[in-house]
Amino acid sequence: MRDAAGAPTPHARHWRRTRRMTAVLLALWLATGFGTAFYARELATLTVFGWPLSFYLAAQGSALVYLAIIGGYAWRMRILDRDCQRERRR
């Protein structure tokens, strides 16, 4: 959507930014889930507190990354929504 001057509307800019951020976070989620399983044998040679690193990442690390993704999404969406509201008021 474009306004009379040909510039994207605040709504269009907001959704473009939201889709881009969602794509990046989904790629991070996929890399975390796939990387842990794909490289499990190589990661098993390293240990953390006596446990193989692959076990640690599968049990704890992935969950922490997922939590960070959710927190980052909520934080960034708050900023994007606030900016969109400000642009719409102008």
Phi and psi restraints in degrees (range 20) as a CNS / XPLOR table:
assign (resid 1 and name C) (resid 2 and name N)
       (resid 2 and name CA) (resid 2 and name C) 1.0 -127.5 20.0 2
assign (resid 2 and name N) (resid 2 and name CA)
       (resid 2 and name C) (resid 3 and name N) 1.0 152.1 20.0 2
assign (resid 2 and name C) (resid 3 and name N)
       (resid 3 and name CA) (resid 3 and name C) 1.0 -88.1 20.0 2
assign (resid 3 and name N) (resid 3 and name CA)
       (resid 3 and name C) (resid 4 and name N) 1.0 -172.0 20.0 2
assign (resid 3 and name C) (resid 4 and name N)
       (resid 4 and name CA) (resid 4 and name C) 1.0 -63.1 20.0 2
assign (resid 4 and name N) (resid 4 and name CA)
       (resid 4 and name C) (resid 5 and name N) 1.0 -30.1 20.0 2
assign (resid 4 and name C) (resid 5 and name N)
       (resid 5 and name CA) (resid 5 and name C) 1.0 -84.1 20.0 2
assign (resid 5 and name N) (resid 5 and name CA)
       (resid 5 and name C) (resid 6 and name N) 1.0 -3.7 20.0 2
assign (resid 5 and name C) (resid 6 and name N)
       (resid 6 and name CA) (resid 6 and name C) 1.0 92.0 20.0 2
assign (resid 6 and name N) (resid 6 and name CA)
       (resid 6 and name C) (resid 7 and name N) 1.0 1.2 20.0 2
assign (resid 6 and name C) (resid 7 and name N)
       (resid 7 and name CA) (resid 7 and name C) 1.0 -86.8 20.0 2
assign (resid 7 and name N) (resid 7 and name CA)
       (resid 7 and name C) (resid 8 and name N) 1.0 150.3 20.0 2
assign (resid 7 and name C) (resid 8 and name N)
       (resid 8 and name CA) (resid 8 and name C) 1.0 -61.4 20.0 2
assign (resid 8 and name N) (resid 8 and name CA)
       (resid 8 and name C) (resid 9 and name N) 1.0 142.4 20.0 2
assign (resid 8 and name C) (resid 9 and name N)
       (resid 9 and name CA) (resid 9 and name C) 1.0 -71.7 20.0 2
assign (resid 9 and name N) (resid 9 and name CA)
       (resid 9 and name C) (resid 10 and name N) 1.0 160.8 20.0 2
assign (resid 9 and name C) (resid 10 and name N)
       (resid 10 and name CA) (resid 10 and name C) 1.0 -57.5 20.0 2
assign (resid 10 and name N) (resid 10 and name CA)
       (resid 10 and name C) (resid 11 and name N) 1.0 -37.1 20.0 2
assign (resid 10 and name C) (resid 11 and name N)
       (resid 11 and name CA) (resid 11 and name C) 1.0 -63.5 20.0 2
assign (resid 11 and name N) (resid 11 and name CA)
       (resid 11 and name C) (resid 12 and name N) 1.0 -43.7 20.0 2
assign (resid 11 and name C) (resid 12 and name N)
       (resid 12 and name CA) (resid 12 and name C) 1.0 -66.0 20.0 2
assign (resid 12 and name N) (resid 12 and name CA)
       (resid 12 and name C) (resid 13 and name N) 1.0 -42.1 20.0 2
assign (resid 12 and name C) (resid 13 and name N)
       (resid 13 and name CA) (resid 13 and name C) 1.0 -63.0 20.0 2
assign (resid 13 and name N) (resid 13 and name CA)
       (resid 13 and name C) (resid 14 and name N) 1.0 -40.7 20.0 2
assign (resid 13 and name C) (resid 14 and name N)
       (resid 14 and name CA) (resid 14 and name C) 1.0 -60.8 20.0 2
assign (resid 14 and name N) (resid 14 and name CA)
       (resid 14 and name C) (resid 15 and name N) 1.0 -47.6 20.0 2
assign (resid 14 and name C) (resid 15 and name N)
       (resid 15 and name CA) (resid 15 and name C) 1.0 -71.1 20.0 2
assign (resid 15 and name N) (resid 15 and name CA)
       (resid 15 and name C) (resid 16 and name N) 1.0 -31.5 20.0 2
assign (resid 15 and name C) (resid 16 and name N)
       (resid 16 and name CA) (resid 16 and name C) 1.0 -64.4 20.0 2
assign (resid 16 and name N) (resid 16 and name CA)
       (resid 16 and name C) (resid 17 and name N) 1.0 -44.4 20.0 2
assign (resid 16 and name C) (resid 17 and name N)
       (resid 17 and name CA) (resid 17 and name C) 1.0 -65.5 20.0 2
assign (resid 17 and name N) (resid 17 and name CA)
       (resid 17 and name C) (resid 18 and name N) 1.0 -40.4 20.0 2
assign (resid 17 and name C) (resid 18 and name N)
       (resid 18 and name CA) (resid 18 and name C) 1.0 -64.3 20.0 2
assign (resid 18 and name N) (resid 18 and name CA)
       (resid 18 and name C) (resid 19 and name N) 1.0 -44.5 20.0 2
assign (resid 18 and name C) (resid 19 and name N)
       (resid 19 and name CA) (resid 19 and name C) 1.0 -64.0 20.0 2
assign (resid 19 and name N) (resid 19 and name CA)
       (resid 19 and name C) (resid 20 and name N) 1.0 -40.5 20.0 2
assign (resid 19 and name C) (resid 20 and name N)
       (resid 20 and name CA) (resid 20 and name C) 1.0 -63.4 20.0 2
assign (resid 20 and name N) (resid 20 and name CA)
       (resid 20 and name C) (resid 21 and name N) 1.0 -45.7 20.0 2
assign (resid 20 and name C) (resid 21 and name N)
       (resid 21 and name CA) (resid 21 and name C) 1.0 -64.2 20.0 2
assign (resid 21 and name N) (resid 21 and name CA)
       (resid 21 and name C) (resid 22 and name N) 1.0 -41.6 20.0 2
assign (resid 21 and name C) (resid 22 and name N)
       (resid 22 and name CA) (resid 22 and name C) 1.0 -62.5 20.0 2
assign (resid 22 and name N) (resid 22 and name CA)
       (resid 22 and name C) (resid 23 and name N) 1.0 -41.2 20.0 2
assign (resid 22 and name C) (resid 23 and name N)
       (resid 23 and name CA) (resid 23 and name C) 1.0 -63.1 20.0 2
assign (resid 23 and name N) (resid 23 and name CA)
       (resid 23 and name C) (resid 24 and name N) 1.0 -42.0 20.0 2
assign (resid 23 and name C) (resid 24 and name N)
       (resid 24 and name CA) (resid 24 and name C) 1.0 -64.9 20.0 2
assign (resid 24 and name N) (resid 24 and name CA)
       (resid 24 and name C) (resid 25 and name N) 1.0 -44.0 20.0 2
assign (resid 24 and name C) (resid 25 and name N)
       (resid 25 and name CA) (resid 25 and name C) 1.0 -68.4 20.0 2
assign (resid 25 and name N) (resid 25 and name CA)
       (resid 25 and name C) (resid 26 and name N) 1.0 -35.7 20.0 2
assign (resid 25 and name C) (resid 26 and name N)
       (resid 26 and name CA) (resid 26 and name C) 1.0 -66.7 20.0 2
assign (resid 26 and name N) (resid 26 and name CA)
       (resid 26 and name C) (resid 27 and name N) 1.0 -37.1 20.0 2
assign (resid 26 and name C) (resid 27 and name N)
       (resid 27 and name CA) (resid 27 and name C) 1.0 -64.7 20.0 2
assign (resid 27 and name N) (resid 27 and name CA)
       (resid 27 and name C) (resid 28 and name N) 1.0 -40.1 20.0 2
assign (resid 27 and name C) (resid 28 and name N)
       (resid 28 and name CA) (resid 28 and name C) 1.0 -63.4 20.0 2
assign (resid 28 and name N) (resid 28 and name CA)
       (resid 28 and name C) (resid 29 and name N) 1.0 -43.3 20.0 2
assign (resid 28 and name C) (resid 29 and name N)
       (resid 29 and name CA) (resid 29 and name C) 1.0 -61.0 20.0 2
assign (resid 29 and name N) (resid 29 and name CA)
       (resid 29 and name C) (resid 30 and name N) 1.0 -45.1 20.0 2
assign (resid 29 and name C) (resid 30 and name N)
       (resid 30 and name CA) (resid 30 and name C) 1.0 -64.2 20.0 2
assign (resid 30 and name N) (resid 30 and name CA)
       (resid 30 and name C) (resid 31 and name N) 1.0 -44.2 20.0 2
assign (resid 30 and name C) (resid 31 and name N)
       (resid 31 and name CA) (resid 31 and name C) 1.0 -62.9 20.0 2
assign (resid 31 and name N) (resid 31 and name CA)
       (resid 31 and name C) (resid 32 and name N) 1.0 -38.6 20.0 2
assign (resid 31 and name C) (resid 32 and name N)
       (resid 32 and name CA) (resid 32 and name C) 1.0 -66.3 20.0 2
assign (resid 32 and name N) (resid 32 and name CA)
       (resid 32 and name C) (resid 33 and name N) 1.0 -49.2 20.0 2
assign (resid 32 and name C) (resid 33 and name N)
       (resid 33 and name CA) (resid 33 and name C) 1.0 -67.4 20.0 2
assign (resid 33 and name N) (resid 33 and name CA)
       (resid 33 and name C) (resid 34 and name N) 1.0 -43.3 20.0 2
assign (resid 33 and name C) (resid 34 and name N)
       (resid 34 and name CA) (resid 34 and name C) 1.0 -73.9 20.0 2
assign (resid 34 and name N) (resid 34 and name CA)
       (resid 34 and name C) (resid 35 and name N) 1.0 -41.7 20.0 2
assign (resid 34 and name C) (resid 35 and name N)
       (resid 35 and name CA) (resid 35 and name C) 1.0 -62.9 20.0 2
assign (resid 35 and name N) (resid 35 and name CA)
       (resid 35 and name C) (resid 36 and name N) 1.0 -39.0 20.0 2
assign (resid 35 and name C) (resid 36 and name N)
       (resid 36 and name CA) (resid 36 and name C) 1.0 -63.3 20.0 2
assign (resid 36 and name N) (resid 36 and name CA)
       (resid 36 and name C) (resid 37 and name N) 1.0 -44.2 20.0 2
assign (resid 36 and name C) (resid 37 and name N)
       (resid 37 and name CA) (resid 37 and name C) 1.0 -73.8 20.0 2
assign (resid 37 and name N) (resid 37 and name CA)
       (resid 37 and name C) (resid 38 and name N) 1.0 -40.8 20.0 2
assign (resid 37 and name C) (resid 38 and name N)
       (resid 38 and name CA) (resid 38 and name C) 1.0 -68.9 20.0 2
assign (resid 38 and name N) (resid 38 and name CA)
       (resid 38 and name C) (resid 39 and name N) 1.0 -40.1 20.0 2
assign (resid 38 and name C) (resid 39 and name N)
       (resid 39 and name CA) (resid 39 and name C) 1.0 -99.8 20.0 2
assign (resid 39 and name N) (resid 39 and name CA)
       (resid 39 and name C) (resid 40 and name N) 1.0 21.0 20.0 2
assign (resid 39 and name C) (resid 40 and name N)
       (resid 40 and name CA) (resid 40 and name C) 1.0 -60.1 20.0 2
assign (resid 40 and name N) (resid 40 and name CA)
       (resid 40 and name C) (resid 41 and name N) 1.0 -42.0 20.0 2
assign (resid 40 and name C) (resid 41 and name N)
       (resid 41 and name CA) (resid 41 and name C) 1.0 -64.7 20.0 2
assign (resid 41 and name N) (resid 41 and name CA)
       (resid 41 and name C) (resid 42 and name N) 1.0 -43.2 20.0 2
assign (resid 41 and name C) (resid 42 and name N)
       (resid 42 and name CA) (resid 42 and name C) 1.0 -68.1 20.0 2
assign (resid 42 and name N) (resid 42 and name CA)
       (resid 42 and name C) (resid 43 and name N) 1.0 -37.1 20.0 2
assign (resid 42 and name C) (resid 43 and name N)
       (resid 43 and name CA) (resid 43 and name C) 1.0 -74.8 20.0 2
assign (resid 43 and name N) (resid 43 and name CA)
       (resid 43 and name C) (resid 44 and name N) 1.0 -18.6 20.0 2
assign (resid 43 and name C) (resid 44 and name N)
       (resid 44 and name CA) (resid 44 and name C) 1.0 -69.2 20.0 2
assign (resid 44 and name N) (resid 44 and name CA)
       (resid 44 and name C) (resid 45 and name N) 1.0 -19.9 20.0 2
assign (resid 44 and name C) (resid 45 and name N)
       (resid 45 and name CA) (resid 45 and name C) 1.0 -75.2 20.0 2
assign (resid 45 and name N) (resid 45 and name CA)
       (resid 45 and name C) (resid 46 and name N) 1.0 -20.3 20.0 2
assign (resid 45 and name C) (resid 46 and name N)
       (resid 46 and name CA) (resid 46 and name C) 1.0 -94.7 20.0 2
assign (resid 46 and name N) (resid 46 and name CA)
       (resid 46 and name C) (resid 47 and name N) 1.0 145.4 20.0 2
assign (resid 46 and name C) (resid 47 and name N)
       (resid 47 and name CA) (resid 47 and name C) 1.0 -122.9 20.0 2
assign (resid 47 and name N) (resid 47 and name CA)
       (resid 47 and name C) (resid 48 and name N) 1.0 149.4 20.0 2
assign (resid 47 and name C) (resid 48 and name N)
       (resid 48 and name CA) (resid 48 and name C) 1.0 -131.2 20.0 2
assign (resid 48 and name N) (resid 48 and name CA)
       (resid 48 and name C) (resid 49 and name N) 1.0 115.4 20.0 2
assign (resid 48 and name C) (resid 49 and name N)
       (resid 49 and name CA) (resid 49 and name C) 1.0 54.7 20.0 2
assign (resid 49 and name N) (resid 49 and name CA)
       (resid 49 and name C) (resid 50 and name N) 1.0 35.8 20.0 2
assign (resid 49 and name C) (resid 50 and name N)
       (resid 50 and name CA) (resid 50 and name C) 1.0 86.5 20.0 2
assign (resid 50 and name N) (resid 50 and name CA)
       (resid 50 and name C) (resid 51 and name N) 1.0 -4.6 20.0 2
assign (resid 50 and name C) (resid 51 and name N)
       (resid 51 and name CA) (resid 51 and name C) 1.0 -105.3 20.0 2
assign (resid 51 and name N) (resid 51 and name CA)
       (resid 51 and name C) (resid 52 and name N) 1.0 147.1 20.0 2
assign (resid 51 and name C) (resid 52 and name N)
       (resid 52 and name CA) (resid 52 and name C) 1.0 -60.8 20.0 2
assign (resid 52 and name N) (resid 52 and name CA)
       (resid 52 and name C) (resid 53 and name N) 1.0 142.5 20.0 2
assign (resid 52 and name C) (resid 53 and name N)
       (resid 53 and name CA) (resid 53 and name C) 1.0 -60.2 20.0 2
assign (resid 53 and name N) (resid 53 and name CA)
       (resid 53 and name C) (resid 54 and name N) 1.0 -35.6 20.0 2
assign (resid 53 and name C) (resid 54 and name N)
       (resid 54 and name CA) (resid 54 and name C) 1.0 -62.7 20.0 2
assign (resid 54 and name N) (resid 54 and name CA)
       (resid 54 and name C) (resid 55 and name N) 1.0 -39.5 20.0 2
assign (resid 54 and name C) (resid 55 and name N)
       (resid 55 and name CA) (resid 55 and name C) 1.0 -65.5 20.0 2
assign (resid 55 and name N) (resid 55 and name CA)
       (resid 55 and name C) (resid 56 and name N) 1.0 -44.2 20.0 2
assign (resid 55 and name C) (resid 56 and name N)
       (resid 56 and name CA) (resid 56 and name C) 1.0 -61.4 20.0 2
assign (resid 56 and name N) (resid 56 and name CA)
       (resid 56 and name C) (resid 57 and name N) 1.0 -45.3 20.0 2
assign (resid 56 and name C) (resid 57 and name N)
       (resid 57 and name CA) (resid 57 and name C) 1.0 -64.9 20.0 2
assign (resid 57 and name N) (resid 57 and name CA)
       (resid 57 and name C) (resid 58 and name N) 1.0 -39.8 20.0 2
assign (resid 57 and name C) (resid 58 and name N)
       (resid 58 and name CA) (resid 58 and name C) 1.0 -68.2 20.0 2
assign (resid 58 and name N) (resid 58 and name CA)
       (resid 58 and name C) (resid 59 and name N) 1.0 -38.2 20.0 2
assign (resid 58 and name C) (resid 59 and name N)
       (resid 59 and name CA) (resid 59 and name C) 1.0 -84.4 20.0 2
assign (resid 59 and name N) (resid 59 and name CA)
       (resid 59 and name C) (resid 60 and name N) 1.0 -38.2 20.0 2
assign (resid 59 and name C) (resid 60 and name N)
       (resid 60 and name CA) (resid 60 and name C) 1.0 -121.9 20.0 2
assign (resid 60 and name N) (resid 60 and name CA)
       (resid 60 and name C) (resid 61 and name N) 1.0 -46.8 20.0 2
assign (resid 60 and name C) (resid 61 and name N)
       (resid 61 and name CA) (resid 61 and name C) 1.0 -62.3 20.0 2
assign (resid 61 and name N) (resid 61 and name CA)
       (resid 61 and name C) (resid 62 and name N) 1.0 -44.8 20.0 2
assign (resid 61 and name C) (resid 62 and name N)
       (resid 62 and name CA) (resid 62 and name C) 1.0 -63.3 20.0 2
assign (resid 62 and name N) (resid 62 and name CA)
       (resid 62 and name C) (resid 63 and name N) 1.0 -41.6 20.0 2
assign (resid 62 and name C) (resid 63 and name N)
       (resid 63 and name CA) (resid 63 and name C) 1.0 -62.5 20.0 2
assign (resid 63 and name N) (resid 63 and name CA)
       (resid 63 and name C) (resid 64 and name N) 1.0 -38.5 20.0 2
assign (resid 63 and name C) (resid 64 and name N)
       (resid 64 and name CA) (resid 64 and name C) 1.0 -67.8 20.0 2
assign (resid 64 and name N) (resid 64 and name CA)
       (resid 64 and name C) (resid 65 and name N) 1.0 -38.1 20.0 2
assign (resid 64 and name C) (resid 65 and name N)
       (resid 65 and name CA) (resid 65 and name C) 1.0 -65.3 20.0 2
assign (resid 65 and name N) (resid 65 and name CA)
       (resid 65 and name C) (resid 66 and name N) 1.0 -42.6 20.0 2
assign (resid 65 and name C) (resid 66 and name N)
       (resid 66 and name CA) (resid 66 and name C) 1.0 -61.7 20.0 2
assign (resid 66 and name N) (resid 66 and name CA)
       (resid 66 and name C) (resid 67 and name N) 1.0 -41.2 20.0 2
assign (resid 66 and name C) (resid 67 and name N)
       (resid 67 and name CA) (resid 67 and name C) 1.0 -63.4 20.0 2
assign (resid 67 and name N) (resid 67 and name CA)
       (resid 67 and name C) (resid 68 and name N) 1.0 -40.6 20.0 2
assign (resid 67 and name C) (resid 68 and name N)
       (resid 68 and name CA) (resid 68 and name C) 1.0 -65.2 20.0 2
assign (resid 68 and name N) (resid 68 and name CA)
       (resid 68 and name C) (resid 69 and name N) 1.0 -37.4 20.0 2
assign (resid 68 and name C) (resid 69 and name N)
       (resid 69 and name CA) (resid 69 and name C) 1.0 -62.9 20.0 2
assign (resid 69 and name N) (resid 69 and name CA)
       (resid 69 and name C) (resid 70 and name N) 1.0 -45.5 20.0 2
assign (resid 69 and name C) (resid 70 and name N)
       (resid 70 and name CA) (resid 70 and name C) 1.0 -63.7 20.0 2
assign (resid 70 and name N) (resid 70 and name CA)
       (resid 70 and name C) (resid 71 and name N) 1.0 -44.6 20.0 2
assign (resid 70 and name C) (resid 71 and name N)
       (resid 71 and name CA) (resid 71 and name C) 1.0 -63.5 20.0 2
assign (resid 71 and name N) (resid 71 and name CA)
       (resid 71 and name C) (resid 72 and name N) 1.0 -43.2 20.0 2
assign (resid 71 and name C) (resid 72 and name N)
       (resid 72 and name CA) (resid 72 and name C) 1.0 -64.1 20.0 2
assign (resid 72 and name N) (resid 72 and name CA)
       (resid 72 and name C) (resid 73 and name N) 1.0 -38.9 20.0 2
assign (resid 72 and name C) (resid 73 and name N)
       (resid 73 and name CA) (resid 73 and name C) 1.0 -63.5 20.0 2
assign (resid 73 and name N) (resid 73 and name CA)
       (resid 73 and name C) (resid 74 and name N) 1.0 -47.4 20.0 2
assign (resid 73 and name C) (resid 74 and name N)
       (resid 74 and name CA) (resid 74 and name C) 1.0 -63.4 20.0 2
assign (resid 74 and name N) (resid 74 and name CA)
       (resid 74 and name C) (resid 75 and name N) 1.0 -42.4 20.0 2
assign (resid 74 and name C) (resid 75 and name N)
       (resid 75 and name CA) (resid 75 and name C) 1.0 -63.6 20.0 2
assign (resid 75 and name N) (resid 75 and name CA)
       (resid 75 and name C) (resid 76 and name N) 1.0 -48.6 20.0 2
assign (resid 75 and name C) (resid 76 and name N)
       (resid 76 and name CA) (resid 76 and name C) 1.0 -69.7 20.0 2
assign (resid 76 and name N) (resid 76 and name CA)
       (resid 76 and name C) (resid 77 and name N) 1.0 -37.1 20.0 2
assign (resid 76 and name C) (resid 77 and name N)
       (resid 77 and name CA) (resid 77 and name C) 1.0 -66.0 20.0 2
assign (resid 77 and name N) (resid 77 and name CA)
       (resid 77 and name C) (resid 78 and name N) 1.0 -34.9 20.0 2
assign (resid 77 and name C) (resid 78 and name N)
       (resid 78 and name CA) (resid 78 and name C) 1.0 -60.1 20.0 2
assign (resid 78 and name N) (resid 78 and name CA)
       (resid 78 and name C) (resid 79 and name N) 1.0 -43.4 20.0 2
assign (resid 78 and name C) (resid 79 and name N)
       (resid 79 and name CA) (resid 79 and name C) 1.0 -66.9 20.0 2
assign (resid 79 and name N) (resid 79 and name CA)
       (resid 79 and name C) (resid 80 and name N) 1.0 -45.6 20.0 2
assign (resid 79 and name C) (resid 80 and name N)
       (resid 80 and name CA) (resid 80 and name C) 1.0 -63.0 20.0 2
assign (resid 80 and name N) (resid 80 and name CA)
       (resid 80 and name C) (resid 81 and name N) 1.0 -42.6 20.0 2
assign (resid 80 and name C) (resid 81 and name N)
       (resid 81 and name CA) (resid 81 and name C) 1.0 -64.0 20.0 2
assign (resid 81 and name N) (resid 81 and name CA)
       (resid 81 and name C) (resid 82 and name N) 1.0 -41.1 20.0 2
assign (resid 81 and name C) (resid 82 and name N)
       (resid 82 and name CA) (resid 82 and name C) 1.0 -63.6 20.0 2
assign (resid 82 and name N) (resid 82 and name CA)
       (resid 82 and name C) (resid 83 and name N) 1.0 -43.9 20.0 2
assign (resid 82 and name C) (resid 83 and name N)
       (resid 83 and name CA) (resid 83 and name C) 1.0 -64.2 20.0 2
assign (resid 83 and name N) (resid 83 and name CA)
       (resid 83 and name C) (resid 84 and name N) 1.0 -39.5 20.0 2
assign (resid 83 and name C) (resid 84 and name N)
       (resid 84 and name CA) (resid 84 and name C) 1.0 -64.0 20.0 2
assign (resid 84 and name N) (resid 84 and name CA)
       (resid 84 and name C) (resid 85 and name N) 1.0 -43.1 20.0 2
assign (resid 84 and name C) (resid 85 and name N)
       (resid 85 and name CA) (resid 85 and name C) 1.0 -62.1 20.0 2
assign (resid 85 and name N) (resid 85 and name CA)
       (resid 85 and name C) (resid 86 and name N) 1.0 -40.4 20.0 2
assign (resid 85 and name C) (resid 86 and name N)
       (resid 86 and name CA) (resid 86 and name C) 1.0 -64.2 20.0 2
assign (resid 86 and name N) (resid 86 and name CA)
       (resid 86 and name C) (resid 87 and name N) 1.0 -41.9 20.0 2
assign (resid 86 and name C) (resid 87 and name N)
       (resid 87 and name CA) (resid 87 and name C) 1.0 -66.6 20.0 2
assign (resid 87 and name N) (resid 87 and name CA)
       (resid 87 and name C) (resid 88 and name N) 1.0 -35.2 20.0 2
assign (resid 87 and name C) (resid 88 and name N)
       (resid 88 and name CA) (resid 88 and name C) 1.0 -70.4 20.0 2
assign (resid 88 and name N) (resid 88 and name CA)
       (resid 88 and name C) (resid 89 and name N) 1.0 -29.4 20.0 2
assign (resid 88 and name C) (resid 89 and name N)
       (resid 89 and name CA) (resid 89 and name C) 1.0 -73.5 20.0 2
assign (resid 89 and name N) (resid 89 and name CA)
       (resid 89 and name C) (resid 90 and name N) 1.0 -21.7 20.0 2
